[in-house]
Amino acid sequence: MTTTSPSDVRPDPPHSSTPSPDDRSLAEFGYPQELHRSLGRYASFAAGFSFISVLTTVFQFFAFGYAFGGPVFFWAWPAVLVGQLLVAACFAELAARYPISGAIYQWSSRLSTPVFGWFAGWIMVIGQIVVVAAAALALQMVLPAIWSGFQLVGSDPAPTSADGAANAAVLGVILLVLTTLVNVLDNRVLSLVNRVGVTAEIIGAVLIIVLLLTHSERTPSITFHTTGAAQSGLFGALLVGSFTAAYVMIGFDSAGEMSEETRNPRRVAPRTILTALGSAGALGGLIVLGGLLAAPSLSDGHLSVDGLSYVLTSSLGDGVGKALLADVVIAITVATLAIQTAACRMLFSMARDGQLPFAGRLARVNPRTGMPTVPALVVGILAAALLLLNFASPEAFLAIGTTCIVMLYLAYAMVTGPLLIRRIRGEFTSSGTDEEGGQLFSLGRWGIPVNALALLYGLLMTVNLAWPRAEVYDPAGGHWYFQWFTVLFLAATLAVGLAWRALRRRTSAG
């Protein structure tokens, strides 16, 4: 098994005698063109937007945000959006300079050291696998609301109940089987499903916003109240309420993750990273506001349990409400597919450098489909295994969701941190041209302040999300392991990574 790192791999011969400029650009980093380069600008945008997937994540976490923050949790949304736009601006610069799959791993490795970059990639890929599981669980928030027949286990559809948690796991596993199949079929099939799904999601999101705002029961001034919030105090309500926005606005880096399959990636990826996050953030914020304004009641308990599904069906009627919920199902499916794809590319990129167990198989690309088949199977199986935690306790629903956010936020900080150090030392260049001869995306003189704020925001939010609040993670009591689940999972991830690297060093020495 090879043991090269991003800094010492050497280019293999290109597959054809006349490689494209995109292929030559990849060869400069020491990699042959194996993945099929077939994605255009909209497909690149779809990769980032579908990972964020406002309909999936807002419907999944709206009830949680409202339960702990009340109406005022809306104001956490613009704060998180601004913070993530700072991070996205830094990532846009890196996507222009390093258009390679395995973005977080590759960027961190080149900005710091191969070992530090390896841990960034390791944390990121484990986090992505957890996000896949979390996204698949979102089906429970909408399918039983469309038709009671989708409640395959028990009778209580609430995801916080034992029946709802178990049924969420069953529906999630079925979805993972489908997304894994698409991830091994063909790059063009994957791109088509993504583009169609994102188009349907954008249309559905706009319709939901218009209908909710035209069915308002109250004025926007309600967003300054903490009515019914379980978390005491305005500041505490905002901190916990920010979980919803934090969970929604992750994954915009997927546009960079698909760089090796994108045409003109140095020009396209930076712009699609920013447009995916900006458009998703705006749509999501309006959906949250519309849900608060159109809800029949803010105090009957439904918003804290059933969330936006309750608002749609009760305010818009069963027919229109369920039709829009069907669109949400499409969004959840495409989101799960996109997140699994991003995790596959991360596994592929790290394995290609010989940085993972069974690297030879994980790095193998099917020449006919242009897809790394084994990573798709690995991600699907591991995500399905995580879903089994839902059978143990309903609290696993929240534990899985918050854990994946913390993992990704920490991995992001492991990129913005080394990047800031490079900027301060004057080692990060803003020069260079893209495939069309234009200047590479650059923050210019705003680089250091934007980068510093992005790192500070990311670290503060990581601590906020991981803080073991008993009232949030173990409200029923008696499950200390759920209260500390995020911290324990992160510690276990680091321990396994350290063990693997120690074993690898010992094997290499032998």
C-alpha positions in Angstrom: 0.0 0.0 0.0 1.3 3.5 -0.9 2.0 5.9 1.9 2.4 9.2 0.0 1.0 12.5 1.2 -0.4 15.4 -0.8 3.0 17.1 -0.7 5.0 14.2 -2.2 2.9 12.5 -4.8 4.1 12.7 -8.4 1.9 13.1 -11.5 1.0 10.0 -13.4 0.7 10.2 -17.2 -2.6 11.6 -18.4 -5.1 9.2 -19.9 -5.0 10.9 -23.4 -2.3 12.5 -25.5 -4.2 15.8 -25.5 -5.4 16.4 -22.0 -7.8 19.3 -21.3 -6.6 22.4 -19.4 -8.6 21.1 -16.4 -6.8 17.7 -16.5 -3.4 19.4 -16.8 -4.2 21.6 -13.8 -5.0 18.4 -11.8 -1.7 16.8 -13.0 0.2 19.8 -11.5 -0.9 18.5 -8.1 0.3 15.0 -8.9 -2.9 13.3 -9.8 -4.2 11.7 -13.0 -7.8 12.5 -14.2 -9.8 9.4 -13.1 -13.2 10.9 -12.1 -15.3 12.0 -15.1 -15.2 15.7 -15.6 -18.8 16.4 -16.7 -20.3 19.0 -14.2 -21.1 22.5 -15.4 -21.8 25.6 -13.3 -25.4 24.7 -12.3 -24.3 21.1 -11.4 -21.5 22.6 -9.2 -24.0 24.9 -7.5 -26.4 22.0 -7.0 -23.7 20.0 -5.2 -23.3 22.7 -2.6 -27.0 23.7 -2.4 -28.2 20.1 -2.1 -25.8 19.4 0.8 -27.1 22.5 2.6 -30.7 21.6 1.5 -32.8 24.2 3.4 -36.0 22.1 3.1 -34.4 19.1 4.7 -32.6 20.8 7.5 -35.1 23.5 8.4 -38.0 21.0 8.6 -35.8 18.6 10.6 -34.6 21.1 13.2 -37.2 23.9 13.3 -39.1 22.2 16.2 -35.9 21.9 18.2 -35.0 25.6 17.7 -38.4 26.7 18.6 -38.7 24.5 21.6 -35.5 25.9 23.2 -35.5 29.4 21.8 -39.1 30.4 21.2 -39.8 32.9 18.3 -36.6 34.8 19.1 -34.5 31.9 17.8 -35.1 33.4 14.3 -32.4 36.0 15.0 -29.8 33.3 15.4 -30.3 32.7 11.6 -28.7 35.9 10.2 -25.9 35.7 12.8 -25.0 32.2 11.7 -25.4 33.1 8.0 -22.9 36.0 8.3 -20.4 33.8 10.2 -20.6 31.1 7.6 -20.3 33.5 4.7 -16.9 34.6 6.2 -15.8 30.9 6.2 -17.2 30.4 2.7 -15.2 33.4 1.4 -12.0 31.8 2.7 -13.0 28.5 1.1 -13.7 30.2 -2.2 -10.1 31.4 -2.4 -8.8 27.9 -1.7 -11.2 26.3 -4.2 -9.6 28.6 -6.9 -6.1 27.6 -5.9 -6.6 23.9 -5.1 -9.4 22.4 -7.3 -9.0 18.9 -5.9 -11.4 16.3 -4.4 -11.2 15.9 -0.6 -11.2 19.7 -0.3 -10.9 20.1 3.5 -8.1 17.4 3.7 -6.2 18.8 0.7 -6.5 22.4 1.7 -5.5 21.8 5.3 -2.6 19.6 4.3 -1.2 22.2 1.9 -1.6 25.1 4.3 -0.1 23.3 7.4 1.4 19.9 7.6 0.4 16.5 6.1 -0.3 15.1 9.6 -2.5 18.1 10.6 -4.2 17.9 7.3 -4.8 14.2 7.8 -6.6 14.8 11.0 -8.7 17.6 9.4 -9.7 15.1 6.7 -10.3 12.3 9.2 -12.6 14.5 11.3 -14.3 15.8 8.3 -15.1 12.4 6.7 -16.4 10.9 9.9 -18.5 14.1 10.4 -19.8 13.7 6.8 -20.8 10.1 7.5 -22.7 11.3 10.6 -24.4 14.0 8.5 -25.5 11.3 6.0 -27.2 9.5 8.9 -28.7 12.7 10.3 -30.1 13.7 6.9 -31.7 10.3 6.4 -33.5 10.7 9.7 -35.3 13.8 8.4 -37.8 11.6 6.5 -39.6 11.0 9.8 -40.5 14.7 10.1 -42.5 14.6 6.8 -43.5 11.2 5.5 -45.9 10.2 8.3 -47.4 13.7 8.0 -48.2 13.0 4.4 -49.6 9.5 5.0 -49.9 7.5 8.2 -48.9 4.4 6.3 -45.3 5.6 6.4 -45.3 5.0 10.1 -44.0 1.4 9.8 -43.1 1.0 13.4 -45.6 1.7 16.2 -48.1 4.5 16.1 -46.5 7.7 17.5 -44.7 9.6 14.6 -43.0 12.1 16.9 -39.2 11.6 16.4 -38.7 12.2 20.2 -40.9 9.1 20.9 -39.7 5.5 20.9 -41.9 4.6 18.0 -40.9 7.7 16.0 -37.2 7.2 16.6 -37.4 3.5 15.5 -39.4 4.4 12.4 -37.0 7.1 11.5 -34.2 4.5 11.5 -36.2 2.2 9.2 -37.0 5.0 6.7 -33.4 6.2 6.9 -32.0 2.8 6.0 -34.3 2.5 3.0 -33.2 5.9 1.8 -29.5 5.0 2.2 -30.0 1.9 0.0 -31.3 4.1 -2.8 -28.7 6.8 -2.5 -25.9 4.3 -2.4 -27.2 2.7 -5.6 -27.2 6.1 -7.3 -23.6 6.8 -6.0 -22.3 3.7 -7.8 -24.3 4.0 -11.1 -22.8 6.9 -13.1 -21.5 10.4 -12.7 -24.1 11.7 -15.2 -27.0 10.0 -13.4 -25.8 11.5 -10.1 -25.6 15.0 -11.6 -29.0 14.7 -13.2 -30.7 13.6 -10.0 -28.9 16.5 -8.2 -29.9 19.1 -10.7 -33.6 18.0 -10.9 -33.8 17.7 -7.1 -32.3 21.1 -6.4 -34.6 22.8 -9.0 -37.6 21.2 -7.4 -36.3 22.2 -3.9 -35.8 25.9 -4.9 -39.3 26.0 -6.5 -40.8 24.4 -3.5 -39.0 26.7 -1.1 -40.2 29.8 -2.9 -43.8 28.5 -2.9 -43.6 27.7 0.8 -42.3 31.2 1.6 -45.0 32.9 -0.5 -47.8 30.8 0.9 -46.7 31.1 4.5 -46.3 34.9 4.3 -49.7 35.3 2.7 -51.2 33.2 5.5 -49.6 35.2 8.3 -51.5 35.2 11.7 -49.2 37.8 13.4 -46.5 40.5 12.7 -42.8 40.0 12.6 -42.5 41.7 16.0 -43.2 38.2 17.5 -39.6 37.3 16.7 -38.5 39.5 19.7 -40.3 37.3 22.1 -39.1 34.1 23.9 -42.6 32.8 24.5 -42.6 29.2 25.4 -38.8 28.8 25.3 -37.4 26.0 27.3 -34.1 27.7 27.6 -34.1 30.5 30.2 -32.8 34.0 29.3 -32.5 35.7 25.9 -28.8 34.9 25.4 -29.3 31.2 26.3 -32.3 30.9 24.0 -30.3 32.3 21.1 -27.3 30.0 21.8 -29.4 26.9 21.7 -31.7 28.2 19.1 -28.7 28.7 16.8 -28.4 24.9 16.5 -31.0 25.0 13.8 -29.2 27.6 11.6 -25.8 25.9 12.3 -27.1 22.6 11.2 -28.6 24.0 8.0 -25.7 26.1 6.8 -23.0 23.5 6.4 -21.7 21.6 3.4 -21.3 24.6 1.0 -17.7 23.3 0.5 -19.2 20.4 -1.5 -18.9 22.6 -4.6 -15.2 22.5 -4.1 -15.4 18.8 -3.2 -16.5 18.1 -6.7 -13.8 20.1 -8.4 -12.2 17.1 -10.2 -15.6 16.5 -11.8 -16.3 20.2 -12.7 -15.4 22.0 -15.9 -13.3 25.1 -15.3 -13.2 24.5 -11.5 -10.9 27.4 -10.6 -13.5 29.8 -12.0 -16.7 27.9 -11.2 -16.2 26.5 -7.7 -15.5 29.7 -5.8 -18.6 31.3 -7.2 -20.9 28.3 -6.6 -19.6 28.0 -3.0 -20.8 31.5 -2.2 -24.0 31.4 -4.3 -25.1 28.1 -2.8 -24.7 29.3 0.8 -26.1 32.8 0.1 -29.2 31.5 -1.7 -29.8 28.7 0.8 -29.3 31.1 3.8 -31.8 33.6 2.4 -34.5 31.0 1.6 -34.1 29.2 4.9 -34.4 32.4 6.9 -37.6 33.4 5.1 -39.0 29.9 5.7 -38.3 30.1 9.4 -39.9 33.6 9.5 -42.9 32.5 7.5 -43.5 29.5 9.8 -43.5 31.6 12.9 -45.9 34.1 11.3 -48.3 31.5 9.8 -48.5 29.0 12.7 -52.1 28.7 14.1 -50.7 28.9 17.6 -47.3 29.6 19.3 -48.3 28.1 22.6 -50.3 24.9 21.9 -47.1 22.7 21.8 -47.3 21.7 18.2 -44.5 23.9 17.0 -42.1 22.3 19.5 -42.9 18.8 18.4 -44.2 18.7 14.9 -42.5 21.8 13.6 -43.1 23.2 10.1 -45.0 20.1 8.9 -47.7 21.1 11.4 -47.7 24.7 10.0 -48.1 23.6 6.4 -50.9 21.1 6.9 -52.8 23.2 9.4 -52.4 26.6 7.7 -52.5 25.7 4.1 -54.9 22.7 4.2 -54.1 19.0 3.8 -54.0 19.1 0.0 -51.5 22.0 -0.6 -49.6 21.2 2.6 -49.0 17.6 1.7 -48.0 18.5 -1.8 -45.4 20.8 -0.5 -44.3 18.1 2.0 -43.8 15.8 -0.9 -41.4 18.3 -2.3 -39.6 18.3 1.0 -39.2 14.5 0.6 -37.4 15.1 -2.7 -35.1 17.6 -1.0 -34.3 15.1 1.8 -33.5 12.4 -0.8 -31.2 14.6 -2.8 -29.6 16.1 0.3 -28.7 12.6 1.6 -27.4 11.7 -1.9 -25.2 14.8 -2.1 -23.8 14.4 1.4 -22.9 10.8 0.7 -21.2 11.8 -2.5 -19.1 14.4 -0.7 -18.1 11.8 1.9 -17.2 9.4 -0.9 -14.9 12.0 -2.5 -13.2 12.7 0.8 -12.5 8.9 1.3 -11.3 8.6 -2.3 -9.0 11.6 -2.0 -7.4 10.4 1.3 -7.1 6.8 0.1 -5.5 8.0 -3.2 -2.6 9.3 -1.0 -2.5 6.0 0.9 -3.7 7.7 4.0 -6.5 5.3 5.0 -6.8 1.5 5.7 -7.6 -0.5 2.6 -6.5 2.5 0.5 -6.0 0.5 -2.6 -9.7 -0.5 -2.8 -11.0 2.9 -1.6 -9.1 4.7 -4.2 -10.2 2.6 -7.1 -12.4 4.4 -9.7 -14.7 2.4 -12.0 -13.4 3.5 -15.4 -16.8 3.1 -17.0 -18.9 5.1 -14.5 -16.2 7.4 -13.2 -17.4 6.6 -9.7 -15.4 5.3 -6.6 -17.7 2.4 -5.8 -16.2 1.1 -2.5 -16.3 4.5 -0.7 -20.0 4.7 -1.6 -20.7 1.3 0.0 -18.6 2.1 3.1 -20.3 5.4 3.7 -23.8 3.9 3.2 -23.1 1.0 5.6 -21.5 3.1 8.3 -24.3 5.7 8.2 -26.9 2.9 8.4 -25.1 1.5 11.4 -25.4 4.9 13.1 -29.1 4.9 12.5 -29.4 1.9 14.8 -28.7 4.2 17.7 -32.2 5.5 17.2 -33.5 2.1 18.3 -31.7 2.5 21.6 -33.2 5.9 22.6 -35.1 8.8 21.0 -32.3 11.1 22.3 -30.0 9.7 19.6 -31.9 11.8 17.0 -30.5 15.0 18.5 -27.1 13.5 19.5 -26.5 12.4 15.9 -27.6 15.8 14.5 -25.4 18.0 16.8 -22.4 15.7 16.6 -22.2 16.0 12.9 -22.3 19.8 13.0 -19.5 20.0 15.6 -17.3 17.7 13.5 -17.7 19.8 10.4 -17.2 23.1 12.2 -14.0 21.8 13.8 -12.7 20.6 10.4 -13.5 24.0 8.9 -11.5 25.7 11.7 -8.6 23.3 10.8 -8.5 25.0 7.4 -9.2 28.7 8.4 -6.7 28.5 11.2 -3.6 27.5 9.1 -4.8 29.8 6.3 -4.8 32.8 8.7 -1.2 31.9 9.8 -0.2 31.8 6.2 -1.8 35.2 5.5 -0.1 36.8 8.5 3.3 35.5 7.4 2.7 36.8 3.9 2.8 33.2 2.4 -0.6 33.2 0.9 -0.7 34.6 -2.6 -3.7 36.3 -4.2 -2.2 36.2 -7.7 -3.0 33.7 -10.5 -5.5 33.2 -13.3 -8.3 30.8 -13.8 -9.1 28.6 -16.9 -10.5 31.6 -18.8 -7.6 33.9 -18.1 -9.4 35.9 -15.4 -7.9 36.7 -11.9 -8.5 34.0 -9.3 -11.1 34.8 -6.7 -9.4 36.8 -3.9 -10.3 38.7 -0.7 -7.4 41.1 -1.3 -6.7 43.4 1.6 -9.8 42.1 3.4 -8.2 38.6 3.7 -6.8 38.9 7.2 -9.8 40.5 8.9 -12.3 38.2 7.2 -10.2 35.1 7.9 -9.7 36.1 11.6 -13.4 36.6 12.1 -14.2 33.3 10.3 -11.8 31.4 12.6 -13.2 33.1 15.7 -16.8 32.4 14.8 -16.0 28.8 13.9 -14.3 28.1 17.3 -17.0 29.8 19.3 -19.8 28.0 17.6 -18.0 24.6 18.0 -17.8 25.2 21.7 -21.4 26.3 21.8 -22.6 23.2 19.9 -20.5 20.7 21.9 -21.3 22.1 25.3 -22.9 19.2 27.3 -26.1 20.9 28.4 -28.2 18.3 30.3 -31.5 20.0 29.5 -30.7 19.8 25.8 -29.1 16.4 25.3 -30.5 14.4 28.2 -33.8 16.1 29.2 -35.3 12.9 30.6 -32.2 12.2 32.7 -30.3 9.0 33.3 -28.5 9.0 29.9 -25.1 10.7 30.7 -23.7 9.2 27.5 -26.1 11.2 25.4 -25.3 14.4 27.3 -21.6 13.9 26.6 -22.2 12.1 23.2 -20.6 14.8 21.0 -17.5 15.1 23.2 -17.2 11.3 23.5 -17.7 10.8 19.8 -15.0 13.4 18.9 -12.6 11.8 21.4 -13.2 8.4 20.0 -12.6 9.7 16.5 -9.3 11.2 17.5 -8.3 8.1 19.4 -9.0 5.8 16.4 -7.1 8.2 14.2 -4.1 8.2 16.5 -4.2 4.4 16.8 -4.3 4.0 13.0 -1.4 6.4 12.4 0.7 4.7 15.2 0.0 1.3 13.6 0.9 2.7 10.2 4.2 4.1 11.4 5.1 0.8 13.1 4.2 -1.2 10.0 6.3 1.2 7.8 9.2 0.9 10.2 9.0 -2.8 10.1 
